Amino acid sequence: MGIATDDHHPINQPDKSKRQWIYAKKPAGKLYNYRQVVGYSLLLFFFLGPIVKINGNPFLMFNILERKFSIFGNIFYPQDMHIFLFGMLIVLVCIVLFTAVYGRVWCGWSCPQTIFMELIFRRIEYLIEGDWTQQKKLNEGPDSDARAWRKVLKHSVFLLISFLISNLFLAYIIGFDALVKIATDPIDQHLVGFISILVFTLVFYFVFAFVREIVCTRICPYGRLQGVLLDDHSVTVAYDASRGEPRGKIKKGEQQATGDCIDCNLCVHVCPTGIDIRKGTQLECVSCTACIDACDAVMEKIHKPTRLIGFYTLAEAEGKEVPNQGKKRNNRAIIYSVILLILMSIFGYLVFSRSDVGGRLLRAKGSSYQLKDDGTVSNLYTLELINKTSHDLDFELISKNPAIKVQLVNPMSQIQKEGSATLSLFLITERKNILNYKTDVEVEVKSKGKLLETLETTFIAPPSKK
């Protein structure tokens, strides 16, 4: 099989300097049903993420303002930045490896822009204005009361949904409880929050009502990035030109002497970015598979094999002969999937094995060791503790070395939930135990006998004379 792979523009966008509005035909088919299951499941996850709580903490929250994050109900602070960075690394690796194997499937099946656009806003458009031909006729027709009412209704619903999305988006940043407080308190008490919601609402409305596919074709950098991530073994949505060409209509009573493609253009009509998949691999393709469903339906009607448009590697799409193509593709998918699974397992371990307490134990600035008449020596320290849990925490400090004792200057045994405390303490030991000028010391933070964290520091004193 093979196709031309020159950089064609969408057929209904001949002049990129002037935008041509895209009217996408309502999709249908087996893959579209699968895509709905995936999309609506992700939407449910998105709506429940900041609302559902685990151990009193949001399931997901990314409070950049307070530098506090909640992942799977676990609160993360700046001290846990290494875990957060590792999570970002996993996301980056997922993007690179997943794209290298499966192409731009993320864009068509999981990207929030596509899910909101295709499964919510465009479906509302179908419901109010009809399918693509009716929408085009309505927009190009004369002004009328019926047209005005349809437009007012559509854009009112768009604004309402954008308002809901902006509230949820803000809930991911400040937390759902804080959002409820903004909604229930007088506006003048949360003016910044109220303005933020309005700004987000207008941004989302503008994107989904007017910008639409331009986000995918021109704004999003991922679409351009895939050009350097794909290779001959990457799977993408492509047209089998060796089977489909030359195109030709089917006439009654005549045997078809052309390829399987009957040039019905349904693959173009259903495309949300307005491209013609038959013109080769294009950056504008988001692998939504709508063209596959449309073409398969036509092939079934004319009693031809399906998948004239289907999932093919770039080498297959370009008609290249690659030895062991199928074996290499399968091995690559397995290897990359195993790498991703290992990375995600490590991230899960870091998340769920993280300590409930974070802290730093530092020598007090400007202080030195103190020699006492009773033969002991002490060092003064400053201890900062953070309670990462959603409940008050009782704690005690114990030196791992039994020869060294901990003495608090300002006795404290409890930290409030999600709170912090700063303590001053002495580490005291007999001078005869000092063998070196600097001695490594470990102090354990325990709660009800359970070890929460081990803090390391240095004890300074002149060694004893023997």
LUMTIVO-352419 format. One line per 10 residues: number of its first residue (from 0); their letters; for each residue x, y, z of C-alpha. Coordinates in Angstrom, 1 decimal, m for minus. Example, Ala and Ser with C-alpha at 12.3 -4.5 7.8 and 13.67 -1.06 7.14 Angstrom:
# residues 2
0	as	12.3:m4.5:7.8; 13.7:m1.1:7.1
This chain:
# residues 466
0	mgiatddhhp	0.0:0.0:0.0; 1.1:3.6:m0.4; 0.0:7.2:m0.3; 1.4:10.5:m1.2; 2.7:12.3:1.9; 3.1:15.9:0.7; 2.0:18.7:3.1; m1.5:19.3:1.8; m3.9:21.8:3.3; m7.4:20.8:4.3
10	inqpdkskrq	m9.6:20.8:1.1; m12.1:23.2:2.7; m9.3:25.5:3.8; m7.6:26.5:0.5; m6.5:29.9:1.8; m4.9:29.7:5.3; m4.8:33.5:5.4; m8.6:33.5:5.6; m10.3:31.1:7.9; m13.0:28.8:6.5
20	wiyakkpagk	m15.5:27.7:9.0; m15.6:23.9:9.4; m18.9:22.2:9.5; m18.3:18.6:10.7; m20.8:15.9:9.9; m22.1:14.1:13.0; m19.9:11.0:13.4; m21.2:7.5:14.0; m19.8:4.1:14.2; m18.0:1.5:16.4
30	lynyrqvvgy	m14.9:3.5:17.0; m17.0:6.6:17.8; m18.9:4.6:20.4; m15.6:3.5:22.0; m14.4:7.1:21.9; m17.6:8.2:23.7; m17.0:5.6:26.5; m13.4:6.9:26.9; m14.3:10.5:26.7; m17.3:10.5:29.0
40	slllffflgp	m15.3:8.4:31.5; m12.6:11.1:31.5; m15.2:13.8:31.8; m16.6:12.1:34.9; m13.1:11.9:36.3; m12.6:15.6:35.6; m15.8:16.6:37.3; m15.2:14.4:40.4; m11.4:15.0:40.8; m11.6:18.1:43.0
50	ivkingnpfl	m14.9:17.1:44.7; m14.2:13.6:45.9; m12.1:13.5:49.1; m9.8:10.8:50.5; m8.9:11.1:54.2; m10.4:14.6:54.1; m8.1:15.8:51.2; m9.2:16.4:47.6; m8.5:13.5:45.2; m6.8:16.0:42.9
60	mfnilerkfs	m5.7:19.6:43.6; m2.9:21.8:42.2; m2.9:24.8:44.5; 0.0:26.8:42.9; m0.8:29.9:45.0; m0.2:28.1:48.3; 2.3:25.7:46.8; 0.2:22.8:48.0; m0.8:19.8:45.8; m3.1:16.9:46.5
70	ifgnifypqd	m2.7:13.7:44.4; m4.9:10.7:45.2; m5.7:12.4:48.5; m2.0:12.8:49.5; m1.0:16.4:50.3; 2.4:17.5:48.7; 4.4:20.5:49.8; 7.6:22.1:48.4; 9.6:19.6:50.4; 8.0:16.9:48.2
80	mhiflfgmli	9.0:18.6:44.9; 11.1:15.6:43.9; 8.0:13.5:43.7; 6.1:16.1:41.7; 9.1:16.5:39.3; 9.2:12.7:38.8; 5.5:12.8:38.0; 6.1:15.5:35.4; 8.9:13.4:34.0; 6.5:10.5:33.6
90	vlvcivlfta	4.1:12.7:31.8; 6.8:13.8:29.4; 8.0:10.3:28.8; 4.4:9.2:28.2; 4.0:11.9:25.6; 7.2:10.9:23.8; 6.8:7.1:23.9; 3.1:7.0:23.4; 3.3:9.3:20.4; 6.2:7.3:19.0
100	vygrvwcgws	4.2:4.1:19.1; 0.5:5.2:18.6; 0.8:8.6:16.9; m1.6:11.4:17.9; m4.2:9.2:19.5; m4.0:11.3:22.7; m5.3:14.3:20.7; m8.4:12.5:19.3; m9.3:10.4:22.3; m8.1:11.9:25.6
110	cpqtifmeli	m7.2:15.6:25.1; m9.6:17.9:27.1; m9.9:20.2:24.2; m11.2:17.5:21.9; m13.4:15.8:24.5; m15.1:19.1:25.5; m15.4:20.2:21.8; m16.6:17.0:20.3; m18.6:15.3:23.1; m20.2:18.4:24.6
120	frrieylieg	m20.2:21.6:22.6; m20.5:20.1:19.1; m23.2:17.7:20.3; m25.2:20.6:21.7; m24.7:22.3:18.3; m26.1:19.3:16.6; m29.1:19.2:19.0; m30.0:22.9:18.5; m28.9:23.6:14.9; m29.0:20.2:13.3
130	dwtqqkklne	m26.3:18.3:11.3; m23.6:20.0:9.3; m25.7:20.8:6.2; m28.4:22.4:8.4; m25.8:24.4:10.3; m24.3:25.7:7.0; m27.7:26.5:5.6; m28.7:28.3:8.8; m25.5:30.4:8.9; m25.6:31.3:5.2
140	gpdsdarawr	m29.3:31.9:5.1; m31.2:35.1:5.7; m31.7:36.6:9.2; m34.9:35.4:10.8; m36.4:35.1:14.3; m35.9:31.3:14.2; m32.2:31.7:13.4; m31.8:34.3:16.1; m33.5:32.2:18.7; m31.3:29.2:17.8
150	kvlkhsvfll	m28.2:31.3:18.1; m29.2:32.8:21.4; m30.0:29.4:22.8; m26.8:27.8:21.6; m24.5:30.5:22.9; m26.4:30.8:26.2; m25.8:27.1:26.8; m22.2:27.5:25.7; m21.7:30.2:28.2; m23.4:28.2:31.0
160	isflisnlfl	m21.2:25.2:30.3; m18.1:27.4:30.1; m19.1:28.8:33.5; m19.3:25.3:35.0; m16.0:24.3:33.5; m14.3:27.5:34.8; m15.6:26.7:38.3; m14.2:23.2:38.2; m11.0:24.5:36.8; m10.7:26.9:39.7
170	ayiigfdalv	m11.6:24.1:42.1; m8.5:22.3:40.9; m6.4:25.3:41.9; m7.9:26.6:45.2; m9.9:23.5:46.3; m13.6:22.7:46.1; m14.3:24.0:49.6; m12.7:27.4:48.8; m14.8:27.5:45.6; m18.0:26.9:47.5
180	kiatdpidqh	m17.1:29.7:49.9; m16.6:32.1:47.0; m20.0:31.1:45.6; m21.9:31.4:48.9; m20.2:34.5:50.4; m21.0:38.0:49.2; m19.1:38.9:46.1; m17.2:41.8:47.7; m15.5:39.3:50.0; m14.0:37.3:47.2
190	lvgfisilvf	m13.7:39.8:44.4; m10.5:38.3:42.9; m12.0:34.8:42.9; m15.2:36.1:41.3; m13.2:37.9:38.6; m11.1:34.8:38.0; m14.2:32.7:37.4; m15.6:35.3:34.9; m12.2:35.5:33.0; m12.0:31.7:32.8
200	tlvfyfvfaf	m15.6:31.5:31.6; m15.0:34.0:28.8; m11.8:32.2:27.8; m13.4:28.8:27.6; m16.4:30.2:25.8; m14.2:31.9:23.2; m12.2:28.8:22.6; m15.1:26.4:22.2; m17.5:28.7:20.4; m15.0:30.4:18.0
210	vreivctric	m11.4:29.2:18.1; m12.3:25.5:18.0; m10.0:23.3:15.8; m7.4:26.1:15.5; m6.3:25.1:19.0; m5.3:21.7:17.5; m4.0:22.8:14.1; m2.1:26.0:14.9; m1.9:26.8:18.7; m1.1:23.5:20.4
220	pygrlqgvll	2.7:22.8:20.2; 2.1:19.0:20.6; 0.7:18.9:17.0; 4.0:20.2:15.7; 6.1:18.1:18.1; 4.6:14.9:16.7; 6.4:15.6:13.5; 9.8:14.8:15.1; 8.4:12.0:17.3; 6.9:9.8:14.6
230	ddhsvtvayd	9.0:7.4:12.5; 8.3:4.5:10.1; 7.0:2.3:12.9; 4.6:4.8:14.4; 0.9:3.9:14.0; m1.4:6.6:12.6; m4.7:7.0:10.8; m4.0:6.7:7.0; m5.7:6.0:3.7; m4.7:2.8:1.7
240	asrgeprgki	m4.1:4.5:m1.7; m2.9:1.3:m3.3; m6.4:m0.1:m2.8; m8.5:3.0:m3.1; m7.0:4.6:m6.2; m8.0:5.5:m8.8; m11.2:6.8:m7.3; m14.5:6.5:m9.2; m18.3:6.5:m8.7; m20.3:3.3:m8.9
250	kkgeqqatgd	m22.9:3.2:m11.7; m25.8:0.7:m11.7; m25.3:m2.1:m14.1; m21.6:m1.4:m14.6; m18.7:m3.2:m13.1; m16.4:m0.9:m11.1; m13.1:m0.6:m12.9; m11.6:1.8:m10.4; m10.3:1.5:m6.9; m12.5:0.9:m3.8
260	cidcnlcvhv	m12.8:4.6:m3.0; m16.0:6.0:m4.6; m15.0:9.6:m3.8; m18.0:10.2:m1.6; m16.0:12.7:0.5; m17.7:11.5:3.8; m14.2:11.1:5.3; m13.8:14.8:4.7; m17.2:15.8:5.9; m16.8:14.1:9.4
270	cptgidirkg	m13.3:15.5:10.0; m13.3:18.0:12.9; m10.2:19.7:11.5; m11.4:19.8:7.9; m8.6:17.8:6.2; m8.7:15.2:3.5; m7.1:12.1:4.9; m6.6:10.8:1.3; m4.0:13.5:0.7; m1.4:11.8:3.0
280	tqlecvscta	m0.3:12.2:6.6; m0.9:15.7:7.9; m0.1:17.5:11.1; m3.7:18.6:11.3; m4.9:15.0:11.8; m5.8:14.3:15.4; m6.5:10.6:14.9; m10.1:10.9:16.1; m11.0:8.0:13.8; m14.2:9.6:12.6
290	cidacdavme	m13.0:9.1:9.0; m12.5:5.4:9.6; m16.1:4.9:10.8; m17.5:6.9:7.9; m15.4:5.0:5.3; m16.2:1.6:6.9; m20.0:2.3:6.7; m19.6:3.0:2.9; m17.5:m0.1:2.3; m20.1:m2.2:4.0
300	kihkptrlig	m22.9:m0.7:1.8; m21.0:m1.4:m1.4; m19.8:m4.9:m0.2; m16.1:m4.1:0.0; m13.7:m4.9:2.8; m13.5:m2.3:5.6; m10.5:m0.3:6.7; m9.8:1.4:3.4; m8.9:4.1:6.0; m7.5:2.5:9.1
310	fytlaeaegk	m4.5:2.3:11.5; m1.3:1.9:9.6; 2.4:2.6:10.3; 3.9:5.5:8.5; 6.0:3.0:6.5; 2.9:1.1:5.4; 1.1:4.4:4.6; 4.0:5.5:2.4; 4.3:2.0:0.7; 7.8:1.3:2.1
320	evpnqgkkrn	9.1:m2.2:2.4; 10.3:m2.6:6.0; 11.6:m6.1:6.9; 9.7:m7.7:9.9; 7.5:m4.6:10.1; 4.7:m6.2:12.2; 7.1:m7.9:14.5; 9.1:m4.7:15.1; 5.9:m2.8:15.7; 4.7:m5.2:18.3
330	nraiiysvil	8.0:m5.5:20.1; 8.3:m1.8:20.2; 4.9:m1.3:21.7; 5.6:m4.0:24.4; 9.0:m2.5:25.3; 7.7:1.1:25.6; 4.6:0.0:27.5; 6.8:m1.9:30.0; 9.0:1.2:30.5; 5.9:3.3:31.1
340	lilmsifgyl	4.5:0.7:33.6; 7.8:0.7:35.5; 7.9:4.5:35.7; 4.3:4.7:36.9; 4.9:2.0:39.5; 7.9:4.0:40.9; 5.7:7.1:41.0; 2.9:5.2:42.8; 5.4:3.9:45.3; 6.8:7.4:46.0
350	vfsrsdvggr	3.2:8.8:46.4; 1.9:6.2:48.8; 5.2:5.6:50.8; 5.7:9.3:51.4; 6.1:10.3:55.1; 3.2:12.1:56.9; 5.7:14.6:58.3; 8.3:16.7:56.6; 11.0:18.6:58.4; 14.4:20.2:58.6
360	llrakgssyq	16.8:20.0:61.5; 19.5:22.8:61.3; 22.0:24.1:63.8; 20.9:27.4:65.2; 22.6:30.3:63.4; 25.4:32.0:65.3; 25.5:29.3:68.0; 28.4:27.1:69.1; 28.7:24.1:71.4; 28.3:24.6:75.1
370	lkddgtvsnl	30.5:22.8:77.6; 28.9:22.3:81.0; 30.3:21.6:84.5; 28.6:18.2:84.7; 30.8:16.9:81.9; 28.2:17.2:79.1; 28.2:19.1:75.9; 25.2:20.5:73.9; 24.3:22.0:70.6; 21.3:24.2:69.9
380	ytlelinkts	19.1:23.4:66.8; 16.1:24.8:65.0; 13.5:22.2:63.9; 10.8:22.9:61.3; 8.0:20.3:61.1; 5.1:20.1:58.6; 2.1:18.0:59.2; 1.0:16.6:55.7; m2.1:14.8:57.0; m5.6:16.0:57.4
390	hdldfelisk	m5.7:15.4:61.2; m3.9:16.7:64.2; m0.7:14.8:64.9; 0.9:13.9:68.2; 4.6:13.4:68.0; 7.8:12.9:70.0; 11.5:13.4:69.1; 14.0:10.6:69.9; 17.7:10.5:69.1; 18.7:7.3:67.3
400	npaikvqlvn	21.9:7.3:69.3; 20.9:6.5:72.9; 24.0:8.4:74.2; 22.5:11.6:72.9; 19.4:13.1:74.5; 16.9:15.6:73.0; 15.8:18.5:75.2; 13.1:20.9:73.8; 13.4:24.6:74.6; 9.7:25.2:73.9
410	pmsqiqkegs	7.9:21.9:74.6; 5.4:20.9:72.0; 3.9:17.5:71.2; 1.2:18.2:68.6; 0.9:19.8:65.2; m2.4:20.8:63.7; m3.6:19.2:60.5; m1.8:20.6:57.4; 0.0:22.9:59.9; 3.6:23.6:60.6
420	atlslflite	5.7:24.3:63.7; 9.1:25.7:64.5; 10.9:24.4:67.6; 14.2:25.0:69.3; 16.0:22.0:70.9; 19.2:20.9:72.5; 21.1:17.7:71.6; 23.1:16.8:74.7; 25.6:14.1:75.3; 28.6:13.4:77.7
430	rknilnyktd	31.9:14.8:76.4; 33.6:11.4:76.8; 31.3:10.2:73.9; 32.8:12.7:71.5; 35.4:11.1:69.3; 35.5:13.6:66.4; 34.9:17.3:66.1; 31.9:16.6:63.8; 29.5:13.8:64.5; 26.6:12.7:62.3
440	vevevkskgk	23.3:12.5:64.3; 19.9:11.2:63.4; 16.7:12.3:65.2; 13.5:10.3:64.7; 10.1:11.8:64.6; 7.6:9.2:66.0; 3.8:9.2:66.6; 2.3:6.6:68.8; 5.4:4.4:68.4; 5.3:4.7:64.6
450	lletlettfi	8.4:6.2:62.9; 7.3:9.0:60.6; 10.6:10.7:59.6; 14.3:10.6:60.3; 16.1:13.9:60.3; 19.9:14.2:59.9; 22.2:16.8:61.3; 25.7:17.4:62.6; 26.8:17.6:66.3; 29.9:19.8:66.8
460	appskk	32.2:19.5:69.9; 35.9:19.1:70.6; 36.8:15.4:71.0; 37.5:14.2:74.6; 41.1:13.7:75.6; 42.0:10.1:76.6
